[in-house]
């Protein structure tokens, strides 16, 4: 599906969808538990459907007693017997794939994993290195990953600068084993907030993980997952798009957000202060930073702007890489320059996001410079518009839609249906806020 947006500001109140990251985690905890759990406020995006499908392959069952509610009946524990290795269709969900690999080893002695898009090209080396050490066999041929073996208790060492998803997969699997285990990060841990989300979901199901942080180390004892009644809070990564629209000039009210959330993408609140030129965090002045982190004096006001000049702002997105697309849209229409640094992991998402963010914003007339691990964006008062290839990446399509609110000409987005991966009703919500969309 291709759409054309006629630019105009958005207005009204918007409640972002439930957190996809937390929904994955609660569904897995429920599917591993004994008994039936109820999870409220769940949106069935394509990624969540992939996790449900994979937990079914292990014997879990689910139903929808209401439109936003799941009732999940779990498998009630660890190792089970399967006549053949179960097959897991992970769709395009990186979380599903990486979470399920160690779970499948603990429960079924392995599995056969497939996916679509770029999913099976995304790196699994941290697992493969562990498998070599632990004597677990694996093959990756023609986009099909087969793993075979049983996890045994012990110490598992992982790099913390690739993806927290590897830690989460092991954290879910290790309580199913018959002895204590530990996960040790061999580098600085870049996505600790996502691991905190995992521990919170596990705790909801009665499983505790002891954490130490110097160096990062997680102790896991044999435990039984228990059925629970829980709810998924709103998604800060999706809220980031509406905060960006607000920053660009749309009078939006963003409702339903938990400001005490453990989601790392809650950082959009702090980053938004800097991009608005407020420079305040809890009453403490935060300096505006240049590309190398040095304090930078704001440049003079530029003609044609109705917003304050914020100078050069440098934002570290190592902890919150999913905020890069909305921040980039905001930066393209910023009265100043934006540097997004420590962003190399964006190259292994649904698309090479450093490249696709650059291509999409340049197609709209923005000034963007791409480097191996960062982007530099020089803001303009408005963009002329143009045609954006979404690259089948949901966050690129949504970024282009938000940038369109600051364009003077129409914006065409190719492959706009890709938003179904994480935000199935994004276009309906966009229209409800006054956006004008034509399906081509």
ABEGO torsion letter per residue (X at the ends): XBBBBBBBBBBEBBBBBBBAAAAAAAAAAAAABBEBBBBBGBBBBAAAAAAAAAAAAAGBBBBBABAABBBBBBAGEBBBBBABBBBBBAEABAAAAAAAAAAAAAAAGEBBBBBBEAAAABBAAAAAAAAAAAGBBBBBBGGBBBBBEBBBBEBBBBBAAABAAAAAAAAAAAAABABBBBBBBABBBABAAAAAAAAAAAAAAGBBBBBBAOBBBBBBBBBBBBBBBBBBBBBAAAAAAAAAAAAAGBBBBBBGBBAABABAAAAAAAAAAAAAGAGBBGGBBBBBBBAAGBBBBBBBBBBGBABBBAEBBBBBAAABAAAAAAAAAAAAABBEBBBBBGAAAAAABABBAAAAAAAAAAAAGBBBBBBAABBBBBBBABBAEEBBBAGGBAAAAAAAAAAAAABABBBBBBGAAAAAAABAAAAAAAAAAGBBBBBX
